[in-house]
């Protein structure tokens, strides 16, 4: 079997997988019978076209193109990306990856349906392939990679506004490539293909940098509690600073000779019962522990009391 005969099968597998995943998110809205029927009809046309291409390539490509165009228009109209594009951060970036991808899918499906006779070679065949596999599939990969990689590889991808750089480069270079195909301008087509590859490499580089940034942030968060615990005073150390002038008073008491006077003996504290619990603004009782009370020795039965012996 020739390679062009396998292309509808590859396209059907990727497009139906991605469309089914987006359909699950679209079910967050209330179900509508005709809308869901339109999705199923488009998916059936794509699957039937892939099967038919094994026998009649041109008819199968035309039918698969109608299915892809229907799926692209359905997703562009009913996907939740129109709501999430108003948000911020990673959610908005994913929406900006999805919406242009749906446009490329619809455009690719139309080109398949109208140009099935050229499917298999030539510049128009190049445009038919790259609208689907670069414009739609790679745009979906760019958008879902920050969400899929944590679950598959166990790494965290820290979102950065720099992600819009490789996304914009991908779509701009694809426009240049498609324009070169339609105008049969070989330099524009070559530059578009080269910039497509640069966009993919930039995506890989920025994803690796985002993973590294997330790991560094996790290490800083793990080390910050240790620093806070290390900065706390040792147990048993006094929480009150020494009184001002204590050192200068000790030197002046020594007669100004520069030698510090001997420290005075600690004051004798009177014992107080340690029954007070520490409260707000009042420390626990720090007085000496009272000696245990002495009890008289037990007396035997019939023996006189100690006072009686005396």
Secondary structure, DSSP 8 states (H G I E B T S, - for coil): --HHHHHHHHHHHHHHHHHHHHHHHHTTS---HHHHHHHHHHHHHHHHHHHHTTT-HHHHHHHHHHHHHHHHHHHHHHSTHHHHTTS-THHHHHHHHHHHHHHHHHHHHHHHHH-GGGTTSSHHHHHHHHHHIIIIIIHHHHHHHHHHHHHHT-------TTHHHHHHHHHHHHHHHHHHHHTT-HHHHHHHHHHHHHHHHHHHHHHHHHHHHHHHHHHHHHHHHHHHHHHS--TT--SS---TTHHHHHHHHTTSSSS-------------------BTTB----S-------------TT---HHHH-
